[in-house]
Amino acid sequence: MKLFFKLSIVLIITISIPSFAFAQPFIKEINYFKKLDSLNVPPENPILFIGSSSFTNWKDVRSYFPAYNILNRAFGGSSLEHQVLYADDIIFRYRPRQIVIYCGENNLSAGPDVTGESIAKKYIELHQLIRSRLPKVPIVYISMKPSPSREKYLPVMTEGNRLIRKYIKKQRKSAYVDVFSAMFTKDGAIMPDIFLSDKLHMNKKGYEIWQPIIQPYLLK
């Protein structure tokens, strides 16, 4: 009987570990942020950058905005749902003075049922969650960017950006920043030389385009 009980416990633990891991995607990234915070105290009331890899890969973001107190807590591969899931860990614990969001692009590849409207609804959920806890903190949303590897999603992306912008226009202390329009050539093609070899993530030239567009929206 005792042996049966022990085997049952082992079986329950074995089954529950993968289930727990599946229920907590990106937990390694969240734990990494916690480790960083334990080693170096985060700045007080930072301008908080959150979202997906376009911010994650902007590792030298502070050098682009040297006069601003920026803390980057974006994690690559994440969707808007993950920003909601980990809001306590990546947003609220830092008491930000401003929140800058780049997210939504990874929602595009979630399946055939994804629409611009569904992405906008996910953003609205995140926006309302932040506003419920931080009613006076300005929120800045950076439009989803075009990229050659996701060119087939341009219609959905364009509609998602349009609906998010429409929503933000009606919100207090909220701003929409259009980087999308600046990433095309005069002929209407996506600029080919501002991306890494994966044709998805930007190189230095891409971030140099973003910098002067974003800076006017940041709080000093």
C-alpha positions as CSV (number, residue, x, y, z in Angstrom):
1,M,0.0,0.0,0.0
2,K,2.8,2.4,0.9
3,L,4.6,1.6,-2.3
4,F,1.4,2.2,-4.3
5,F,1.0,5.6,-2.6
6,K,4.6,6.7,-3.3
7,L,4.2,5.6,-7.0
8,S,1.0,7.6,-7.2
9,I,2.7,10.8,-5.8
10,V,5.6,10.4,-8.3
11,L,3.1,10.0,-11.2
12,I,1.1,13.1,-10.2
13,I,4.3,15.2,-9.9
14,T,5.6,13.9,-13.3
15,I,2.3,14.8,-15.0
16,S,1.9,18.1,-13.3
17,I,5.3,19.5,-14.1
18,P,4.8,19.7,-17.9
19,S,1.3,21.0,-17.4
20,F,2.6,23.7,-15.1
21,A,5.3,24.7,-17.5
22,F,2.7,24.8,-20.3
23,A,0.5,27.1,-18.2
24,Q,3.4,29.5,-17.7
25,P,5.0,30.3,-21.1
26,F,8.0,32.6,-20.9
27,I,8.5,31.9,-17.2
28,K,12.3,31.7,-17.8
29,E,12.2,35.2,-19.1
30,I,10.2,36.5,-16.2
31,N,12.5,34.8,-13.7
32,Y,15.5,36.3,-15.5
33,F,14.0,39.8,-15.0
34,K,13.5,39.0,-11.3
35,K,17.2,37.9,-11.1
36,L,18.3,41.2,-12.7
37,D,16.2,43.1,-10.2
38,S,17.9,41.2,-7.3
39,L,21.3,42.0,-8.6
40,N,20.7,45.7,-9.5
41,V,17.9,47.8,-8.0
42,P,15.7,49.0,-10.9
43,P,15.4,52.7,-11.4
44,E,12.5,54.5,-9.6
45,N,9.5,55.4,-11.7
46,P,11.1,54.5,-15.1
47,I,9.7,54.9,-18.6
48,L,8.9,51.2,-19.0
49,F,9.3,49.5,-22.3
50,I,7.3,46.3,-22.6
51,G,6.3,44.0,-25.4
52,S,8.0,41.6,-27.8
53,S,11.3,41.1,-29.6
54,S,11.4,44.5,-31.4
55,F,11.9,46.0,-28.0
56,T,13.8,43.0,-26.5
57,N,16.5,43.3,-29.3
58,W,16.8,47.1,-28.7
59,K,19.4,46.3,-26.1
60,D,21.1,49.7,-26.4
61,V,17.8,51.6,-26.3
62,R,19.2,53.9,-23.6
63,S,21.9,55.2,-25.9
64,Y,19.1,56.3,-28.3
65,F,17.4,58.2,-25.6
66,P,20.1,59.2,-23.2
67,A,18.1,61.9,-21.4
68,Y,15.3,59.4,-20.4
69,N,15.1,57.0,-17.5
70,I,14.2,53.8,-19.5
71,L,13.8,50.3,-18.2
72,N,13.3,47.6,-20.8
73,R,11.2,44.6,-19.8
74,A,10.1,43.2,-23.2
75,F,10.5,39.5,-23.9
76,G,10.8,38.0,-27.4
77,G,8.0,35.9,-28.9
78,S,5.4,37.3,-26.6
79,S,1.9,38.3,-27.6
80,L,-0.5,40.7,-26.0
81,E,-2.0,37.9,-23.9
82,H,1.4,37.4,-22.3
83,Q,1.7,41.1,-21.3
84,V,-1.6,40.6,-19.5
85,L,-0.6,37.3,-17.9
86,Y,2.6,38.8,-16.5
87,A,1.5,42.4,-15.8
88,D,2.3,42.1,-12.1
89,D,5.8,41.0,-12.9
90,I,6.7,43.3,-15.8
91,I,4.5,46.4,-15.2
92,F,3.0,47.1,-11.9
93,R,6.0,46.1,-9.7
94,Y,8.1,49.0,-11.3
95,R,5.6,51.8,-10.6
96,P,6.4,53.3,-14.0
97,R,5.9,57.0,-14.8
98,Q,5.1,56.1,-18.4
99,I,4.5,52.8,-20.3
100,V,5.6,52.3,-23.9
101,I,4.3,49.1,-25.6
102,Y,5.4,47.3,-28.7
103,C,3.3,44.2,-29.0
104,G,0.7,42.6,-31.3
105,E,2.8,41.5,-34.1
106,N,3.2,37.9,-32.8
107,N,-0.6,37.6,-32.5
108,L,-0.6,37.7,-36.3
109,S,0.8,34.1,-36.6
110,A,-1.5,32.6,-33.9
111,G,-3.8,31.0,-36.5
112,P,-6.1,31.6,-39.5
113,D,-8.9,33.1,-37.3
114,V,-6.7,36.1,-36.2
115,T,-8.1,39.4,-37.5
116,G,-7.2,43.0,-37.0
117,E,-10.2,43.2,-34.8
118,S,-9.1,40.3,-32.6
119,I,-5.7,41.9,-32.1
120,A,-7.2,45.2,-31.2
121,K,-9.5,43.5,-28.6
122,K,-6.4,42.0,-27.0
123,Y,-4.7,45.4,-26.9
124,I,-7.8,47.0,-25.4
125,E,-7.8,44.3,-22.7
126,L,-4.2,45.2,-21.8
127,H,-4.8,48.9,-21.9
128,Q,-7.8,48.6,-19.6
129,L,-5.9,46.4,-17.2
130,I,-3.1,49.0,-17.0
131,R,-5.6,51.9,-16.6
132,S,-7.5,50.1,-13.8
133,R,-4.3,49.9,-11.7
134,L,-2.5,53.0,-13.0
135,P,-5.1,55.5,-13.9
136,K,-2.8,58.5,-14.3
137,V,0.2,56.9,-16.0
138,P,0.6,57.8,-19.7
139,I,0.5,54.8,-22.1
140,V,2.2,54.9,-25.5
141,Y,1.5,52.2,-28.1
142,I,4.0,51.8,-31.0
143,S,2.2,50.6,-34.1
144,M,2.9,47.1,-35.4
145,K,5.8,47.3,-37.9
146,P,5.8,45.8,-41.5
147,S,8.5,43.2,-42.1
148,P,9.4,41.1,-45.3
149,S,8.9,37.8,-43.5
150,R,5.4,38.7,-42.5
151,E,4.3,40.6,-45.6
152,K,1.3,38.3,-46.1
153,Y,-0.1,39.7,-42.9
154,L,0.0,43.3,-44.0
155,P,-3.8,43.7,-44.4
156,V,-4.5,42.2,-41.0
157,M,-1.7,44.3,-39.4
158,T,-3.0,47.5,-41.1
159,E,-6.5,46.9,-39.8
160,G,-5.2,46.1,-36.3
161,N,-3.2,49.3,-36.2
162,R,-6.2,51.3,-37.5
163,L,-8.5,49.9,-34.8
164,I,-6.0,50.4,-32.0
165,R,-5.4,53.9,-33.1
166,K,-9.1,54.6,-33.2
167,Y,-9.5,53.3,-29.6
168,I,-6.5,55.2,-28.3
169,K,-7.8,58.5,-29.7
170,K,-10.6,58.3,-27.2
171,Q,-8.5,57.5,-24.2
172,R,-7.0,59.9,-21.7
173,K,-3.2,60.0,-21.3
174,S,-2.7,57.7,-24.2
175,A,-0.9,58.0,-27.5
176,Y,-0.5,56.0,-30.7
177,V,2.9,56.2,-32.5
178,D,3.0,55.4,-36.2
179,V,6.3,53.7,-37.1
180,F,4.6,51.6,-39.7
181,S,4.4,54.3,-42.4
182,A,8.1,55.3,-42.1
183,M,9.3,51.8,-43.0
184,F,8.4,51.8,-46.7
185,T,10.3,53.0,-49.7
186,K,8.8,55.8,-52.0
187,D,7.6,53.0,-54.2
188,G,5.5,51.5,-51.4
189,A,7.8,48.5,-50.7
190,I,9.0,47.5,-47.3
191,M,12.5,48.8,-46.8
192,P,14.8,45.8,-47.4
193,D,18.0,47.1,-45.7
194,I,16.6,47.8,-42.2
195,F,16.2,44.1,-41.2
196,L,18.5,41.3,-40.1
197,S,18.9,38.2,-42.2
198,D,15.7,36.7,-40.8
199,K,13.8,39.6,-42.5
200,L,11.8,40.0,-39.3
201,H,13.9,41.8,-36.7
202,M,15.4,45.2,-37.3
203,N,19.0,46.2,-37.6
204,K,20.5,49.5,-36.5
205,K,19.1,51.3,-39.4
206,G,15.6,50.3,-38.4
207,Y,16.0,51.6,-34.9
208,E,17.5,54.8,-36.2
209,I,14.2,55.3,-38.1
210,W,12.2,54.7,-34.9
211,Q,14.2,56.9,-32.6
212,P,13.0,60.4,-33.8
213,I,9.5,59.2,-34.2
214,I,9.2,57.9,-30.7
215,Q,11.2,60.5,-28.8
216,P,8.6,63.3,-28.8
217,Y,6.2,61.0,-26.9
218,L,8.6,60.2,-24.1
219,L,8.3,62.0,-20.7
220,K,11.4,63.7,-19.3
